[in-house]
């Protein structure tokens, strides 16, 4: 039975940073009393995560995955950290450019693009594009002549709580064919990328993927094509309910693998953190709308919240991501419960099988906080399903208020 645990039990050695993050968010919530549901992001934590990753992967170019949390204050804070941005659409490109971010700092990493969007991105100054199929490569040749392009590989994503295999990537053999063909189309073949799956719990998944990438580099070199960029993708995890290896272990595994496979001819490394950068910086606050028992063979309480699958908690689909929960009654006795959202859709159930126990003292009107909810929450929320508005995002920046 999983009663919402104290923060110290959830985060162990990271307690000081987590406590500081929640303290800043809690001060904002207490003073501003924003309507629920909402997400609150602590920008200082975002900056700290960026600095930690830069220190552990020296020389690696960081491109923040905008889709994780595209809130303008988040993008602006990271822009001041002098990193790049992995963009997936014209909308994300426009948001970055609108904040004064130079197009040269953006990579169009989506392998499924409209040809007119490619042309618009290229005209704006974006020069680095991903692809994973012959047709996408041909679109790039027509719409972005002379652009630098890299091919996304399909790799195994076992260990990921939100896998990204099947839909994206091609085989190593196809990647070699496409990269050797890119030059004849007027493009500049630059390298390869992969994604080991979002919320990857096994650092060793990067080792196998780096080995596959190295084989593509070697095959392209034999074919007369020199590649110089290895995109390590995303996958670095946030801290949810399950204990994870330290970030330093992920970084050490990656750097050791690059050295073992590439030796002294290691390419320029690039990484696309999204969840890692913003998830632990955020909290989603919801309110209890109803508590009911339906009788029959299942005697559990159903706890209905004003946030659900369609307005912020999309990653609870199949109960994949297990957010730590916090209420003001966490020291009280608890019992297993079903958590559900507010819409009229029967699939809007947050947790049924994940063994969450909720305090018996929890009442209608109380708040329930989903911790580590700064990524893939507001950006996943529906526009207005059932008339519920998009999830509001508030950003806390103590550095700005104390400067």
ZIJOMO-V96141 format. One record per pair of residues at least 12 apart in sequence whose ideal C-beta (glycine too) atoms are under 7 Angstrom apart, sorted by sequence separation. I is the first residue (numbers start at 1). J is the second residue. If there is no record, write none. Layout:
<<I/J> <I/J>>
//
This chain:
<<7/19> <28/40> <50/62> <291/303> <339/351> <93/106> <108/121> <196/209> <338/351> <378/391> <64/78> <155/169> <236/250> <290/304> <338/352> <377/391> <7/22> <25/40> <129/144> <154/169> <194/209> <288/303> <289/304> <378/393> <85/101> <152/168> <153/169> <154/170> <289/305> <25/42> <152/169> <153/170> <154/171> <175/192> <213/230> <288/305> <289/306> <339/356> <24/42> <108/126> <129/147> <131/149> <287/305> <64/83> <66/85> <87/106> <111/130> <132/151> <151/170> <153/172> <194/213> <286/305> <287/306> <336/355> <337/356> <24/44> <63/83> <66/86> <75/95> <79/99> <85/105> <87/107> <106/126> <108/128> <110/130> <111/131> <127/147> <128/148> <129/149> <130/150> <131/151> <132/152> <286/306> <337/357> <21/42> <62/83> <63/84> <64/85> <65/86> <66/87> <67/88> <75/96> <84/105> <85/106> <86/107> <87/108> <88/109> <89/110> <103/124> <104/125> <107/128> <108/129> <109/130> <111/132> <118/139> <122/143> <127/148> <192/213> <286/307> <336/357> <337/358> <62/84> <63/85> <64/86> <66/88> <70/92> <79/101> <84/106> <87/109> <88/110> <103/125> <108/130> <118/140> <122/144> <130/152> <153/175> <232/254> <335/357> <61/84> <63/86> <72/95> <76/99> <84/107> <86/109> <103/126> <104/127> <284/307> <334/357> <21/45> <75/99> <115/139> <119/143> <151/175> <192/216> <334/358> <67/92> <70/95> <111/136> <118/143> <119/144> <122/147> <169/194> <334/359> <335/360> <66/92> <113/139> <118/144> <206/232> <334/360> <72/99> <90/117> <97/124> <115/142> <151/178> <168/195> <332/359> <333/360> <41/69> <46/74> <50/78> <93/121> <115/143> <151/179> <284/312> <313/341> <332/360> <330/359> <332/361> <41/71> <43/73> <47/77> <66/96> <90/120> <329/359> <17/48> <43/74> <46/77> <50/81> <90/121> <93/124> <164/195> <310/341> <325/356> <46/78> <165/197> <308/340> <309/341> <319/351> <322/354> <327/359> <329/361> <41/74> <50/83> <93/126> <149/182> <164/197> <308/341> <310/343> <329/362> <43/77> <47/81> <163/197> <164/198> <303/337> <305/339> <307/341> <308/342> <316/350> <319/353> <162/197> <192/227> <200/235> <303/338> <308/343> <310/345> <316/351> <319/354> <327/362> <132/168> <160/196> <162/198> <189/225> <191/227> <198/234> <201/237> <300/336> <301/337> <302/338> <303/339> <304/340> <305/341> <306/342> <132/169> <133/170> <160/197> <162/199> <190/227> <191/228> <196/233> <198/235> <200/237> <230/267> <232/269> <236/273> <238/275> <300/337> <305/342> <313/350> <132/170> <149/187> <159/197> <160/198> <161/199> <189/227> <190/228> <191/229> <192/230> <193/231> <195/233> <197/235> <199/237> <229/267> <232/270> <234/272> <237/275> <238/276> <300/338> <302/340> <304/342> <309/347> <310/348> <328/366> <149/188> <153/192> <155/194> <157/196> <160/199> <190/229> <191/230> <194/233> <195/234> <196/235> <199/238> <228/267> <229/268> <230/269> <231/270> <232/271> <233/272> <234/273> <237/276> <309/348> <327/366> <146/186> <147/187> <148/188> <149/189> <150/190> <153/193> <157/197> <160/200> <161/201> <172/212> <176/216> <180/220> <191/231> <193/233> <195/235> <227/267> <228/268> <230/270> <234/274> <236/276> <308/348> <111/152> <137/178> <145/186> <147/188> <149/190> <150/191> <151/192> <152/193> <153/194> <155/196> <159/200> <175/216> <179/220> <229/270> <231/272> <234/275> <238/279> <239/280> <309/350> <327/368> <146/188> <148/190> <150/192> <152/194> <159/201> <183/225> <203/245> <238/280> <308/350> <343/385> <344/386> <150/193> <159/202> <172/215> <176/219> <180/223> <201/244> <325/368> <326/369> <343/386> <63/107> <134/178> <141/185> <172/216> <176/220> <325/369> <137/182> <141/186> <180/225> <325/370> <326/371> <343/388> <141/187> <159/205> <179/225> <203/249> <207/253> <342/388> <140/187> <158/205> <176/223> <203/250> <206/253> <210/257> <214/261> <323/370> <324/371> <137/185> <179/227> <206/254> <210/258> <214/262> <323/371> <324/372> <204/253> <323/372> <203/253> <207/257> <211/261> <323/373> <206/257> <210/261> <156/208> <155/208> <289/342> <155/209> <303/358> <111/168> <155/212> <153/212> <303/362> <153/213> <315/376> <314/376> <130/193> <153/216> <305/368> <313/377> <312/377> <312/378> <314/380> <312/381> <311/381> <291/362> <311/382> <310/382> <291/364> <288/362> <290/364> <160/235> <288/363> <289/364> <310/385> <191/267> <199/275> <288/364> <198/275> <288/365> <311/388> <287/365> <288/366> <150/229> <312/391> <287/367> <288/368> <311/391> <150/231> <240/321> <241/322> <286/367> <240/322> <285/367> <286/368> <240/323> <241/324> <240/324> <285/369> <286/370> <283/369> <284/370> <283/370> <283/371> <284/373> <283/373> <282/373> <280/372> <282/374> <279/372> <281/374> <284/377> <279/373> <280/374> <279/374> <278/374> <279/375> <278/375> <275/375> <274/375> <275/376> <199/321> <240/372> <239/372> <238/372> <238/375> <162/315> <162/320> <161/320> <162/321> <161/321> <109/272> <65/234> <86/272> <56/247> <56/248> <57/251> <52/247> <56/251> <57/254> <74/278> <68/274> <61/268> <63/270> <65/272> <67/274> <68/275> <61/269> <65/273> <60/269> <61/270> <62/271> <63/272> <64/273> <65/274> <68/277> <69/278> <59/269> <60/270> <64/274> <68/278> <60/271> <62/273> <64/277> <57/271> <53/273> <14/239> <49/276> <50/277> <11/239> <49/277> <46/277> <46/278> <45/280> <46/281> <45/281> <41/278> <2/241> <42/281> <41/281> <41/282> <40/282> <39/282> <40/283> <39/284> <37/284> <38/285> <37/285> <36/285> <37/286> <36/286> <36/287> <29/285> <25/283> <21/280> <21/281> <37/306> <36/306> <37/307> <39/312> <37/311> <37/312> <69/374> <69/375> <68/375> <68/376> <69/378> <70/379> <69/379> <68/379> <67/379> <10/324> <5/324> <4/324> <4/325> <74/395> <4/326> <71/393> <73/395> <4/327> <6/330> <71/395> <73/397> <4/330> <3/334> <36/367> <41/374> <39/373> <1/336> <39/374> <39/377> <39/378> <39/391> <41/393> <43/395> <2/355> <38/391> <43/396> <1/355> <2/356> <3/357> <37/391> <38/392> <39/393> <40/394> <41/395> <42/396> <43/397> <44/398> <2/357> <41/396> <44/399> <1/357> <38/394> <40/396> <34/392> <34/394> <28/394> <28/396> <25/396> <24/396> <24/398>>
//
